[in-house]
Amino acid sequence: MSKNQIQQLIQANNITLNALPCVKNGTLLKLNDEIHITFPKPDSLDSNTQNISPSLQNLYENLSIDILYEDDDILIINKPPHLVIHDAPSVKDLTLTQWLKLHAHTLHTLSGRERYGIIHRLDKQTSGVLCIAKSLLAYEILPNQLKSRQMGRYYLAIIDTPLKQNLQVQCFMGRCPTNRLKMSKIHIDENENPPKGVRDSKSSFVKLATSNDGLLELIAIKLHTGRTHQIRTHLESLSRHILGDSLYGYKPSAKSFFYEGRILLHAYILYLAHPKNGQNHTFKAPILLDMLEFIQNHFTKELPNGCKDVMELLEIDNITRAFECFS
């Protein structure tokens, strides 16, 4: 049991000490003390689709989410674009948490509270690999792996101007003072403590291939921290933008490249240690059709490392090896 779970049981009067309610989290135990725990029934779940609205029913039946791996502890999916992770009053479409609930991919804490096992997030328009905890063990262990970087991700993106070189961006990030919908790089003096909501961030960027017309570039990104809109913010600080990302400055232009689709950002590779046995696993989320067709149409010439086609370039070993330049 985690400390947090025990505290919730104490607060809900579900633990007695020597037949009396335990009211203090920090009670010291003595020899022969007797503890009794009552586990509450889980929150009632309606896991079938018969009681949802007809509009959500239709969305549910037509939403295709590829499951890349599943066992008793973890679920690995390839999230499609245009799918929001969490419910919100402003969200009218089916969300990933609703999809998980309707598929009975939910878990309950020891105190009976419902959780969906979301370990990390992707923006609405971003596609790619996502890990979901199915067991309490995974729900406790995997967030710690994210913090220690034992669990991590590699992304692919298409940007509107090639990078001059492989590079790393490390800066403080916070809410943009002029546009509350986006994040921005925040300057903090060396001896100054960052204000609330401003956190350190770091990403590595690697050049993979230049488009046939020389205007665009396919890049890979490795996250060292997991801040909201981190990749998009770091690229904007370099005066680079992901195709389709109008919020962070991409402007379709006949003089550069005209593109009006979704943001071409894909979470491609996920690595983690299995929460049950500690074995290392790597998962690759196939690039979805819209982005795959764009890559295959615009990146066919002068591929590096003698690669015959772009799919050979995008093999897992080639991607991970490309980041050795920062070692």
MOBELQUI-V587783 format. One record per residue. RES is the residue in one letter. SS is DSSP state (a for helix, b for strand, c for the rest). PSI is psi in degrees with one decimal (999 if undefined). BURIAL is 1 if it has 9 or more other ideal C-beta (glycine too) atoms within 8 Angstrom, else 0. Layout:
res=RES ss=SS psi=PSI burial=BURIAL
res=RES ss=SS psi=PSI burial=BURIAL
This chain:
res=M ss=c psi=141.7 burial=0
res=S ss=c psi=158.9 burial=0
res=K ss=a psi=-42.1 burial=0
res=N ss=a psi=-41.7 burial=0
res=Q ss=a psi=-41.0 burial=1
res=I ss=a psi=-41.9 burial=1
res=Q ss=a psi=-39.1 burial=1
res=Q ss=a psi=-38.5 burial=1
res=L ss=a psi=-39.2 burial=1
res=I ss=a psi=-46.0 burial=1
res=Q ss=a psi=-28.6 burial=0
res=A ss=c psi=9.8 burial=0
res=N ss=c psi=38.2 burial=0
res=N ss=c psi=5.2 burial=1
res=I ss=b psi=130.9 burial=1
res=T ss=b psi=148.9 burial=1
res=L ss=b psi=114.0 burial=1
res=N ss=c psi=46.1 burial=0
res=A ss=c psi=4.5 burial=0
res=L ss=b psi=146.2 burial=0
res=P ss=b psi=133.4 burial=0
res=C ss=c psi=120.2 burial=1
res=V ss=c psi=-11.5 burial=0
res=K ss=c psi=132.7 burial=0
res=N ss=c psi=-30.1 burial=0
res=G ss=c psi=28.4 burial=0
res=T ss=c psi=128.9 burial=0
res=L ss=c psi=134.5 burial=0
res=L ss=c psi=150.5 burial=0
res=K ss=c psi=162.4 burial=0
res=L ss=c psi=134.2 burial=0
res=N ss=c psi=4.6 burial=0
res=D ss=c psi=144.6 burial=0
res=E ss=c psi=123.0 burial=0
res=I ss=b psi=134.5 burial=1
res=H ss=b psi=128.2 burial=0
res=I ss=b psi=130.2 burial=0
res=T ss=c psi=119.4 burial=0
res=F ss=c psi=121.6 burial=0
res=P ss=c psi=156.3 burial=0
res=K ss=c psi=143.7 burial=0
res=P ss=c psi=153.2 burial=0
res=D ss=c psi=141.2 burial=0
res=S ss=c psi=134.3 burial=0
res=L ss=c psi=138.5 burial=1
res=D ss=c psi=92.3 burial=0
res=S ss=c psi=0.4 burial=0
res=N ss=c psi=166.2 burial=0
res=T ss=c psi=4.9 burial=0
res=Q ss=c psi=-23.4 burial=0
res=N ss=c psi=10.5 burial=0
res=I ss=c psi=163.5 burial=0
res=S ss=c psi=153.6 burial=0
res=P ss=a psi=-36.7 burial=0
res=S ss=a psi=-43.4 burial=0
res=L ss=a psi=-34.8 burial=1
res=Q ss=a psi=-44.2 burial=1
res=N ss=a psi=-42.5 burial=0
res=L ss=a psi=-41.3 burial=1
res=Y ss=a psi=-44.6 burial=1
res=E ss=a psi=-26.3 burial=0
res=N ss=a psi=-0.8 burial=0
res=L ss=c psi=120.1 burial=1
res=S ss=c psi=115.4 burial=0
res=I ss=c psi=119.7 burial=1
res=D ss=b psi=128.1 burial=0
res=I ss=b psi=117.9 burial=0
res=L ss=b psi=-30.5 burial=1
res=Y ss=b psi=146.2 burial=1
res=E ss=b psi=136.3 burial=0
res=D ss=c psi=-162.4 burial=0
res=D ss=c psi=-17.1 burial=0
res=D ss=c psi=-35.9 burial=1
res=I ss=b psi=151.6 burial=1
res=L ss=b psi=124.9 burial=1
res=I ss=b psi=121.9 burial=1
res=I ss=b psi=164.1 burial=1
res=N ss=b psi=97.5 burial=1
res=K ss=b psi=129.3 burial=1
res=P ss=c psi=160.8 burial=1
res=P ss=c psi=165.4 burial=1
res=H ss=c psi=16.6 burial=0
res=L ss=c psi=121.7 burial=1
res=V ss=c psi=143.9 burial=1
res=I ss=c psi=-54.5 burial=1
res=H ss=c psi=152.1 burial=1
res=D ss=c psi=150.3 burial=0
res=A ss=c psi=153.7 burial=0
res=P ss=c psi=-30.6 burial=0
res=S ss=c psi=-8.5 burial=0
res=V ss=c psi=117.3 burial=0
res=K ss=c psi=-21.2 burial=0
res=D ss=c psi=168.3 burial=0
res=L ss=c psi=136.9 burial=1
res=T ss=c psi=167.4 burial=1
res=L ss=a psi=-38.7 burial=1
res=T ss=a psi=-36.7 burial=1
res=Q ss=a psi=-41.4 burial=1
res=W ss=a psi=-42.4 burial=1
res=L ss=a psi=-41.7 burial=1
res=K ss=a psi=-44.0 burial=1
res=L ss=a psi=-24.3 burial=1
res=H ss=c psi=7.9 burial=0
res=A ss=c psi=26.5 burial=0
res=H ss=c psi=58.6 burial=1
res=T ss=c psi=158.9 burial=1
res=L ss=b psi=162.0 burial=1
res=H ss=b psi=138.3 burial=1
res=T ss=c psi=169.6 burial=1
res=L ss=c psi=-25.3 burial=1
res=S ss=c psi=7.2 burial=1
res=G ss=c psi=-1.1 burial=1
res=R ss=c psi=143.0 burial=0
res=E ss=b psi=135.4 burial=1
res=R ss=b psi=154.5 burial=1
res=Y ss=c psi=-3.5 burial=1
res=G ss=c psi=20.3 burial=1
res=I ss=b psi=118.1 burial=1
res=I ss=c psi=-40.6 burial=1
res=H ss=c psi=167.5 burial=1
res=R ss=c psi=163.0 burial=0
res=L ss=c psi=145.4 burial=1
res=D ss=c psi=161.2 burial=1
res=K ss=c psi=-48.2 burial=0
res=Q ss=c psi=-9.1 burial=1
res=T ss=c psi=135.4 burial=1
res=S ss=b psi=169.5 burial=1
res=G ss=b psi=-167.6 burial=1
res=V ss=b psi=136.3 burial=1
res=L ss=b psi=136.0 burial=1
res=C ss=b psi=133.7 burial=1
res=I ss=b psi=131.6 burial=1
res=A ss=b psi=131.0 burial=1
res=K ss=c psi=-21.1 burial=1
res=S ss=c psi=159.3 burial=1
res=L ss=a psi=-33.7 burial=1
res=L ss=a psi=-50.1 burial=1
res=A ss=a psi=-35.8 burial=1
res=Y ss=a psi=-27.1 burial=1
res=E ss=a psi=-39.5 burial=1
res=I ss=a psi=-42.7 burial=1
res=L ss=a psi=-39.7 burial=1
res=P ss=a psi=-33.5 burial=1
res=N ss=a psi=-34.4 burial=0
res=Q ss=a psi=-36.9 burial=1
res=L ss=a psi=-42.9 burial=1
res=K ss=a psi=-38.6 burial=0
res=S ss=a psi=-4.0 burial=0
res=R ss=c psi=15.5 burial=0
res=Q ss=c psi=-22.4 burial=0
res=M ss=c psi=133.9 burial=1
res=G ss=b psi=177.5 burial=1
res=R ss=b psi=150.3 burial=1
res=Y ss=b psi=135.7 burial=1
res=Y ss=b psi=158.8 burial=1
res=L ss=b psi=142.2 burial=1
res=A ss=b psi=154.6 burial=1
res=I ss=b psi=122.1 burial=1
res=I ss=b psi=160.0 burial=1
res=D ss=c psi=-12.8 burial=1
res=T ss=c psi=127.6 burial=1
res=P ss=c psi=146.2 burial=1
res=L ss=c psi=151.7 burial=1
res=K ss=c psi=-30.8 burial=0
res=Q ss=c psi=166.8 burial=0
res=N ss=c psi=139.1 burial=1
res=L ss=b psi=166.1 burial=1
res=Q ss=b psi=143.0 burial=0
res=V ss=b psi=125.2 burial=1
res=Q ss=b psi=123.6 burial=0
res=C ss=b psi=169.5 burial=1
res=F ss=b psi=142.4 burial=1
res=M ss=b psi=145.6 burial=1
res=G ss=b psi=179.4 burial=1
res=R ss=b psi=134.9 burial=0
res=C ss=c psi=127.2 burial=1
res=P ss=c psi=-19.5 burial=0
res=T ss=c psi=-9.9 burial=0
res=N ss=c psi=104.2 burial=0
res=R ss=c psi=-6.7 burial=0
res=L ss=c psi=-12.8 burial=0
res=K ss=c psi=167.6 burial=1
res=M ss=b psi=164.9 burial=1
res=S ss=b psi=162.9 burial=1
res=K ss=b psi=132.4 burial=1
res=I ss=b psi=127.1 burial=1
res=H ss=c psi=126.4 burial=0
res=I ss=c psi=125.8 burial=0
res=D ss=c psi=154.1 burial=0
res=E ss=c psi=-41.0 burial=0
res=N ss=c psi=10.6 burial=0
res=E ss=c psi=138.3 burial=0
res=N ss=c psi=133.2 burial=0
res=P ss=c psi=139.7 burial=1
res=P ss=c psi=169.9 burial=0
res=K ss=c psi=134.3 burial=0
res=G ss=c psi=-6.3 burial=0
res=V ss=c psi=124.7 burial=1
res=R ss=b psi=155.2 burial=1
res=D ss=b psi=150.8 burial=1
res=S ss=b psi=152.3 burial=1
res=K ss=b psi=133.4 burial=1
res=S ss=b psi=149.4 burial=1
res=S ss=b psi=136.5 burial=1
res=F ss=b psi=131.5 burial=1
res=V ss=b psi=132.8 burial=1
res=K ss=b psi=129.3 burial=1
res=L ss=b psi=-53.7 burial=1
res=A ss=b psi=147.0 burial=1
res=T ss=b psi=142.4 burial=1
res=S ss=c psi=162.6 burial=1
res=N ss=c psi=-33.0 burial=0
res=D ss=c psi=-1.3 burial=0
res=G ss=c psi=2.8 burial=0
res=L ss=c psi=-32.7 burial=0
res=L ss=c psi=166.0 burial=1
res=E ss=b psi=137.6 burial=1
res=L ss=b psi=122.4 burial=1
res=I ss=b psi=160.4 burial=1
res=A ss=b psi=147.2 burial=1
res=I ss=b psi=135.8 burial=1
res=K ss=b psi=129.6 burial=1
res=L ss=b psi=133.0 burial=1
res=H ss=c psi=-15.6 burial=0
res=T ss=c psi=169.8 burial=1
res=G ss=c psi=62.4 burial=0
res=R ss=c psi=155.7 burial=1
res=T ss=c psi=128.6 burial=0
res=H ss=c psi=30.6 burial=1
res=Q ss=a psi=-50.2 burial=1
res=I ss=a psi=-44.4 burial=1
res=R ss=a psi=-39.6 burial=1
res=T ss=a psi=-43.9 burial=1
res=H ss=a psi=-41.4 burial=1
res=L ss=a psi=-39.1 burial=1
res=E ss=a psi=-34.5 burial=1
res=S ss=a psi=-18.8 burial=1
res=L ss=c psi=6.9 burial=1
res=S ss=c psi=35.6 burial=0
res=R ss=c psi=150.9 burial=1
res=H ss=c psi=143.7 burial=1
res=I ss=b psi=136.7 burial=1
res=L ss=c psi=131.3 burial=1
res=G ss=c psi=-9.0 burial=1
res=D ss=c psi=74.5 burial=1
res=S ss=a psi=-28.4 burial=0
res=L ss=a psi=-35.6 burial=0
res=Y ss=a psi=23.0 burial=1
res=G ss=c psi=0.9 burial=0
res=Y ss=c psi=129.4 burial=1
res=K ss=c psi=110.2 burial=0
res=P ss=c psi=131.3 burial=0
res=S ss=c psi=139.1 burial=0
res=A ss=c psi=-24.5 burial=0
res=K ss=c psi=-25.9 burial=0
res=S ss=c psi=-90.1 burial=1
res=F ss=c psi=131.7 burial=1
res=F ss=c psi=112.5 burial=0
res=Y ss=c psi=132.8 burial=1
res=E ss=c psi=20.0 burial=0
res=G ss=c psi=-163.4 burial=0
res=R ss=c psi=170.3 burial=0
res=I ss=c psi=125.8 burial=1
res=L ss=c psi=71.1 burial=1
res=L ss=b psi=128.7 burial=1
res=H ss=b psi=125.0 burial=1
res=A ss=b psi=106.8 burial=1
res=Y ss=b psi=-43.9 burial=1
res=I ss=b psi=136.3 burial=1
res=L ss=b psi=132.6 burial=1
res=Y ss=b psi=145.1 burial=1
res=L ss=b psi=166.6 burial=1
res=A ss=b psi=128.6 burial=1
res=H ss=c psi=131.7 burial=1
res=P ss=c psi=-21.1 burial=1
res=K ss=c psi=-44.6 burial=0
res=N ss=c psi=-4.3 burial=0
res=G ss=c psi=1.1 burial=0
res=Q ss=c psi=140.0 burial=0
res=N ss=b psi=135.7 burial=0
res=H ss=b psi=146.0 burial=1
res=T ss=b psi=131.8 burial=0
res=F ss=b psi=138.1 burial=1
res=K ss=b psi=127.0 burial=1
res=A ss=c psi=112.8 burial=1
res=P ss=c psi=138.8 burial=0
res=I ss=c psi=130.8 burial=1
res=L ss=c psi=159.4 burial=1
res=L ss=a psi=-42.3 burial=0
res=D ss=a psi=-44.9 burial=1
res=M ss=a psi=-36.1 burial=1
res=L ss=a psi=-44.8 burial=1
res=E ss=a psi=-38.1 burial=0
res=F ss=a psi=-45.4 burial=1
res=I ss=a psi=-45.9 burial=1
res=Q ss=a psi=-24.6 burial=1
res=N ss=a psi=-27.2 burial=0
res=H ss=a psi=-6.9 burial=1
res=F ss=c psi=79.3 burial=1
res=T ss=c psi=-11.9 burial=1
res=K ss=c psi=148.0 burial=0
res=E ss=c psi=50.3 burial=0
res=L ss=c psi=142.3 burial=1
res=P ss=a psi=166.7 burial=0
res=N ss=a psi=24.5 burial=0
res=G ss=a psi=20.3 burial=0
res=C ss=c psi=136.1 burial=1
res=K ss=c psi=-34.5 burial=0
res=D ss=c psi=172.2 burial=1
res=V ss=a psi=-27.6 burial=1
res=M ss=a psi=-32.9 burial=0
res=E ss=a psi=-38.1 burial=1
res=L ss=a psi=-31.8 burial=1
res=L ss=c psi=16.4 burial=1
res=E ss=c psi=149.5 burial=0
res=I ss=a psi=-45.9 burial=0
res=D ss=a psi=-39.1 burial=0
res=N ss=a psi=-38.7 burial=1
res=I ss=a psi=-51.7 burial=1
res=T ss=a psi=-37.0 burial=1
res=R ss=a psi=-29.5 burial=0
res=A ss=a psi=-24.9 burial=1
res=F ss=a psi=0.4 burial=1
res=E ss=a psi=-15.9 burial=0
res=C ss=a psi=-18.0 burial=0
res=F ss=a psi=-1.6 burial=0
res=S ss=c psi=999 burial=0
